[in-house]
Amino acid sequence: MQFYQPQIFLGKESTETDYVLHVVTLFPQSDYRPIGWETLPTAANSDGVWQVVLKVERDSNELNFELLTPTVHSLELTGITLSSTAPWIEVEVVEVTTTGNLSTGKGVVHQDHAEEDMKPGPPNL
């Protein structure tokens, strides 16, 4: 795994149009935290890609250590219809600052990589 690059997991719910997106992004310092996402798109772009923007910020109230820190975003993709003409989801993670948004990394996932059951199984004892 690389710093700032989102690791994307796509889950398919019981219907063909209900998807869940789980994104883990690693940061090299402990003061990063997820703060949500921009409004989900209502249509794919001209290349057939649904663009999702996730937000993180540095929390000045937290102690800042050089420590591997994951941020996790989980969201339901209601209203997004993946199809053969629009099969991709592009995820961009942006850091929200007082001077604007800074892109930290992007990743893509294809509808064919959606997993039917994203719930963890029982531990192997």
C-alpha positions in Angstrom: 0.0 0.0 0.0 1.1 3.5 -0.7 0.5 6.7 1.2 -2.4 8.9 0.0 -3.6 6.3 -2.6 -7.1 5.1 -1.8 -7.7 1.3 -1.6 -11.2 0.8 -2.9 -13.6 -2.0 -2.1 -16.9 -2.2 -3.9 -19.7 -4.3 -2.6 -23.0 -5.2 -4.3 -26.2 -5.3 -2.3 -29.2 -7.4 -3.0 -30.2 -5.5 -6.1 -28.1 -4.7 -9.2 -28.3 -1.0 -8.5 -27.3 -0.9 -4.8 -23.6 -0.7 -4.2 -21.5 0.0 -1.1 -18.1 1.7 -1.3 -15.4 1.2 1.3 -12.2 3.2 0.9 -9.1 3.0 3.1 -6.4 5.7 2.6 -3.1 5.5 4.5 -1.5 8.7 5.7 2.0 9.1 7.2 0.8 11.2 10.1 -1.7 10.7 12.9 -3.7 13.9 12.6 -5.6 13.0 9.4 -9.3 12.2 9.7 -12.2 11.5 7.3 -14.9 14.2 7.1 -17.3 13.0 4.5 -17.7 13.3 0.7 -19.0 15.6 -1.9 -22.5 15.1 -3.2 -22.6 11.8 -5.2 -23.0 12.3 -9.0 -26.3 11.8 -10.7 -24.7 10.7 -14.0 -21.5 9.2 -15.2 -19.1 11.5 -17.2 -18.7 11.2 -20.9 -16.1 8.4 -20.5 -18.6 6.3 -18.5 -16.9 7.0 -15.2 -18.8 7.9 -11.9 -16.6 10.3 -10.0 -16.7 10.2 -6.2 -14.8 12.8 -4.1 -14.0 11.9 -0.5 -12.7 14.5 2.0 -10.1 14.4 4.8 -8.7 17.0 7.0 -5.8 17.5 9.4 -7.1 17.9 12.9 -5.1 20.6 14.8 -6.6 19.4 18.1 -5.0 16.0 17.7 -1.4 15.2 18.5 0.6 14.7 15.3 2.9 11.7 15.3 4.7 10.2 12.3 2.5 7.1 12.5 0.8 5.1 9.8 -2.8 6.3 10.0 -5.7 4.8 8.0 -8.8 6.8 7.2 -11.9 4.9 6.3 -14.9 6.1 4.2 -17.9 3.9 3.8 -20.9 5.0 1.8 -23.9 3.6 0.0 -24.0 4.5 -3.7 -27.7 4.9 -4.0 -28.7 6.3 -7.4 -25.6 5.2 -9.2 -26.3 2.6 -11.9 -23.2 0.8 -13.1 -23.6 -0.7 -16.6 -21.6 -1.8 -19.6 -21.4 1.8 -20.8 -20.6 3.2 -17.4 -18.8 0.5 -15.4 -16.2 2.5 -13.5 -16.1 4.4 -10.3 -13.2 6.8 -9.8 -12.4 7.8 -6.2 -10.5 10.9 -5.5 -9.4 11.8 -1.9 -9.0 15.5 -1.2 -7.5 17.2 1.8 -9.7 20.2 2.8 -7.6 23.1 3.9 -8.3 26.8 4.7 -6.8 27.7 1.2 -8.8 25.1 -0.8 -8.9 21.4 -1.6 -5.7 19.5 -2.3 -5.9 16.2 -4.2 -4.0 13.5 -2.3 -4.7 10.5 -4.6 -7.1 8.7 -7.0 -8.1 5.2 -7.7 -10.6 3.3 -9.8 -12.7 0.2 -9.5 -14.8 -1.7 -12.1 -18.3 -3.1 -11.5 -16.9 -6.6 -12.2 -14.9 -6.3 -9.0 -17.9 -5.8 -6.8 -18.2 -8.4 -4.1 -21.5 -9.9 -3.2 -20.9 -10.0 0.5 -18.6 -7.4 2.0 -19.2 -8.5 5.6 -16.3 -10.1 7.4 -16.5 -13.8 8.0 -15.9 -15.6 11.3 -12.3 -15.8 12.6 -10.3 -18.9 11.8 -9.5 -20.5 15.1 
